[in-house]
Amino acid sequence: MAHYLHHLCRFSSYHRGMMPDRLSICFTALTAFAGSFWALGPVDAQEDRQFAAGSYVVSAEAPHATIMAVTGTGSSEDPLIVHQIVHDGGASTLTVRFYDPRFLRPATATEGNFLKLAMTLVIRNASGRAWVGFDVELQQESRLPSVYEDGLSFDQMRVLRRREIGSDSFVEAVRALEPYDEIRFLDGFVDPGQSARFDINIIDVTPNGVFHLKQIPRLPAS
């Protein structure tokens, strides 16, 4: 949390004309952020520490994955890049909290905002086993599959059409829209100790300030 508060104060330095001085801006920002942070609910006890970049705060589900760094703003030109280590062959979950810097509180659909996120996962395989595929699944609520009505998708509307979904380690990126909102990366492999890059686009037309991304390595059958 402290990391994100520092980030907000840095953001305020670019908007000094809005208030008399930077100290006042920071105070206002910190007050607003404190209220909005708790409005989203407490952080799950299983989540690792949080990383802030752009308008986003990202955490991973411990002990399955560890985030090493998060950079970028989430635009097509400057995607949100999450560097992480996956420690085993089971599923892990990223939690992404979204803040609108114009209001310094969670964005809502009533303000005319909707989430448009260009995201890249850079994942090191520390499981000790090769991966022959990799799945990512969107969830509005943790551990519950995304449904059609929730407005969350891997850019079904093709808003970020200039940025392709793909991977440097797998040839195919197959979308599965029902009953899960999922992308399956196939026809490739990631050896133990090696890293893979996954480019994905996420849209949420009714954002509530948080979503989850389940990550599932596919292991060889034998």
C-alpha positions in Angstrom: 0.0 0.0 0.0 2.8 2.4 0.9 4.3 1.8 -2.5 1.1 2.9 -4.2 0.7 6.0 -2.0 4.2 7.0 -3.1 3.1 6.4 -6.7 0.1 8.7 -6.3 2.3 11.5 -4.9 4.6 11.2 -7.9 1.5 11.4 -10.2 0.3 14.6 -8.4 3.6 16.4 -9.3 2.5 16.5 -12.9 -0.8 18.3 -12.0 0.4 21.1 -9.8 -1.9 23.7 -11.4 -4.9 21.9 -9.9 -4.1 22.9 -6.3 -1.8 25.4 -4.6 1.1 23.1 -3.8 2.2 19.5 -4.1 1.8 18.8 -0.4 -1.9 19.6 -0.5 -2.3 17.4 -3.6 -0.5 14.5 -1.9 -2.7 14.9 1.2 -5.8 14.8 -0.8 -4.6 11.9 -2.9 -3.7 9.8 0.2 -7.0 10.5 1.8 -9.0 9.5 -1.3 -6.9 6.5 -1.8 -7.3 5.2 1.7 -11.1 5.3 1.4 -11.1 3.7 -2.0 -8.6 1.0 -1.0 -10.8 -0.3 1.8 -13.9 0.1 -0.4 -12.5 -2.7 -2.6 -12.3 -5.0 0.4 -9.4 -6.5 2.3 -6.5 -8.2 0.5 -6.7 -12.0 0.7 -4.3 -13.5 3.2 -2.9 -15.7 0.5 -1.9 -12.7 -1.7 1.8 -11.8 -2.0 2.9 -8.1 -1.7 1.4 -5.6 -4.1 3.1 -3.9 -7.0 1.8 -0.6 -8.5 2.3 0.7 -12.0 0.2 3.2 -14.0 -3.4 3.0 -12.6 -3.0 -0.6 -11.5 -2.0 -2.6 -8.4 -1.1 -6.2 -9.0 -0.6 -9.1 -6.5 -0.1 -12.8 -6.8 -1.4 -15.8 -5.0 1.3 -17.1 -2.7 3.0 -19.6 -2.6 2.3 -20.6 -6.2 3.7 -17.5 -7.9 5.9 -14.6 -7.0 5.8 -11.2 -8.7 9.3 -9.7 -9.3 8.3 -6.4 -11.0 5.4 -4.6 -12.7 5.9 -1.8 -15.2 4.0 0.1 -17.8 0.7 2.0 -17.9 -1.5 -0.6 -19.6 -1.9 1.2 -23.0 -1.2 -0.5 -26.3 2.0 1.5 -26.7 3.1 0.9 -23.0 1.5 -2.4 -21.8 1.3 -3.4 -18.2 4.2 -5.9 -17.9 4.1 -8.4 -15.0 7.3 -10.2 -14.4 6.8 -13.3 -12.2 8.0 -16.7 -11.2 5.7 -19.7 -11.1 6.9 -22.2 -8.6 4.9 -25.3 -9.3 2.7 -27.0 -11.9 -0.6 -26.0 -10.3 -2.8 -23.0 -11.0 -1.9 -19.5 -9.7 -3.9 -16.3 -9.6 -3.1 -12.7 -10.2 -5.3 -10.0 -8.7 -5.4 -6.7 -10.5 -6.9 -3.6 -8.9 -7.7 -0.7 -11.1 -7.7 2.9 -10.1 -8.6 5.9 -12.3 -5.9 8.5 -11.7 -8.3 11.3 -12.6 -10.4 10.6 -9.6 -8.0 8.8 -7.4 -10.6 6.2 -6.6 -11.9 3.0 -8.2 -13.4 3.7 -11.7 -17.1 2.9 -12.3 -19.1 2.5 -15.4 -21.4 5.4 -14.4 -18.5 7.8 -15.0 -18.2 6.6 -18.6 -15.0 4.6 -18.0 -14.4 1.1 -19.0 -11.2 -0.9 -18.5 -9.0 -1.2 -21.6 -5.8 -3.0 -20.6 -2.9 -4.2 -22.7 -1.1 -6.7 -20.5 2.0 -8.8 -20.9 3.0 -11.7 -18.6 6.7 -12.6 -18.5 6.8 -15.9 -16.5 9.8 -18.0 -15.5 9.1 -21.7 -15.1 10.5 -22.7 -11.7 8.3 -25.8 -11.4 11.0 -28.2 -12.4 8.8 -29.6 -15.2 8.4 -28.6 -18.8 5.2 -26.8 -19.9 3.6 -27.9 -23.1 0.8 -25.3 -22.9 -0.4 -22.4 -20.8 -3.9 -21.2 -20.0 -5.1 -17.9 -18.7 -8.7 -17.4 -17.4 -10.5 -14.2 -16.4 -12.5 -14.1 -13.3 -14.6 -11.2 -12.0 -14.8 -12.9 -8.6 -12.0 -15.0 -7.3 -12.3 -18.8 -8.0 -15.6 -18.2 -10.0 -15.6 -18.3 -13.8 -16.4 -15.1 -15.7 -19.9 -15.1 -17.2 -21.1 -13.4 -20.3 -23.1 -10.8 -18.4 -20.2 -9.4 -16.3 -18.7 -7.4 -19.1 -15.2 -8.8 -18.6 -13.4 -10.4 -21.6 -10.2 -10.9 -23.5 -11.2 -8.0 -25.7 -14.1 -9.6 -27.5 -15.0 -6.1 -28.8 -11.6 -5.8 -30.4 -11.1 -2.4 -28.9 -7.3 -3.0 -28.9 -7.3 -4.5 -32.4 -3.9 -3.1 -33.2 -2.3 -5.3 -30.5 -2.4 -9.1 -31.2 -2.8 -11.7 -28.5 0.1 -14.2 -28.6 3.2 -15.7 -27.1 6.9 -16.0 -27.9 6.9 -19.7 -26.8 3.6 -21.0 -28.2 2.3 -20.8 -31.8 -1.4 -20.9 -31.1 -3.6 -18.7 -28.9 -7.1 -20.4 -28.8 -10.0 -18.5 -27.2 -12.6 -20.4 -25.2 -15.5 -18.1 -24.5 -18.0 -20.5 -22.8 -18.3 -21.7 -20.1 -15.0 -19.9 -19.2 -13.4 -16.8 -20.6 -10.1 -18.3 -21.3 -7.1 -18.3 -23.7 -5.2 -21.5 -24.3 -1.6 -21.1 -25.6 -0.7 -24.3 -27.5 1.9 -25.8 -29.8 5.1 -25.0 -28.0 6.9 -25.6 -24.7 8.8 -23.8 -21.8 11.6 -25.8 -20.3 12.3 -25.6 -16.5 14.3 -22.4 -15.8 13.2 -20.7 -19.0 10.8 -17.8 -19.4 7.8 -17.2 -21.6 6.0 -14.1 -22.7 2.2 -13.8 -23.1 0.5 -10.8 -24.7 -3.2 -10.4 -23.7 -5.8 -7.7 -24.0 -8.5 -7.2 -21.4 -11.7 -5.2 -21.6 -14.3 -4.7 -18.8 -17.3 -2.6 -19.8 -18.7 -2.6 -16.2 -15.5 -2.4 -14.0 -15.8 -2.7 -10.3 -12.2 -2.0 -9.5 -10.8 -5.5 -9.4 -10.5 -8.7 -11.5 -8.5 -11.9 -11.3 -6.4 -13.8 -13.8 -6.0 -17.5 -13.3 -2.8 -19.0 -14.8 -2.6 -22.7 -15.5 0.5 -24.4 -16.9 -0.2 -27.5 -19.0 2.2 -30.3 -18.1 3.1 -33.3 -20.3 0.8 -36.3 -20.0 3.6 -38.5 -18.7 
